[in-house]
């Protein structure tokens, strides 16, 4: 049953990526709207007794991401970017809450420093070109950093998800404010593939850490030192 719950997002994602490659604009638009609901099936099919404290926050994060995917399609053209960022910002806040609702470890210092360097580089490149949106870009960048850090505190699954999340959102930011830096074919394909993969890995983290005493399958990036054995 657990594997079957992932079939909808696999099917919709493949359809969406194929539509992007084929430049089928209408199909790509409709399948993008269906991505997060399809992924939510993996959470919604979880038995009620197995849903931990992070479950509702993760579901809310997927809903926020769905708003970011969908709302720009019904907004005036000059408001589409803010609508997208607004939905995704809410999703990031909810992911932050979700990742702090269950037991977690600490990412390696090298990983943390790498995230800080990447986030600082993205802000340095995009903020000067953001104009009036510069404060929003800074806040969004800090939220992105927090999500990636907290996801990595749940092991390599979350760490990989956080890295892909930064890559996807980084490409979106560069495309919005420094398009000359990412002017290459199939950029949207990379953005969407990494976006869905990151969200799926975040959901996997929630499924693997449903409660503090149920962490099977979790492989922390850094484990706390064991207590010394005393005789």
C-alpha positions, 0 to 999 in steps of 0.5 A: 500500500505504501508503494502504491501511494506514490504512483500518482505523483510518479505518473503526474511528474512523468507526464509533466516532464514529458510535456515540458520536453515536448513544449506542450504548454497546456499539458505542462500547465495542468500537470503542474497544478496536479503535482502537489495533490498527487504527492499529498496522496502519500501522506493522506493514505497513511493510517491515522494512528501512524500520523505523527506530529509533523503530518499536518504541517507537512500536508499544509506545506504541500498545500502552500506549494500547490498555491504557489503552483496554481495561483499565478495562473489566475493572477494578472501578469505583473502579480504572478511572481509575487503570487508564486513566491507567496505560496512557496514562502508559506510552504517553507514556513510550514516545512520548517515547523514540520521538521522541528516537530520530530526528533532530529540530529545535526548536519555536519558543519561542512554541510551547514557552511556550504548552505550558508555560502550558496545562500549568500552567493544567490542573494549577492547575485539576485538582490541587486537586481531585485529592486523593490522586491529585494527585502522579499528576496532576502526573507525568502532566501533565509527561509530557504536556508532554514528549510535546507538546514532542518531537512538535513538534520533528518539524515541523508534523505532530508539533506538531498531534498534540501540540496535539490530544493535550493537548486530548484529555487535558486534557478527560479531566482536567477531566472527572475532576476539574472536570466542571462546566467541561466539562459540554457535549453530545458532549464524549466525541466531541471527546475521542475524535476528538482522541485518535485524530487525535493518535495518527495524527499521531504515527504519521505522524511516525514514518513520515516520520522513519524514520531520520536520513537519511530525513526526506522530508515533514518540515516542521520548525517551526523549522529550524537556521540555515544555516552561513555560506558562506565563500570 
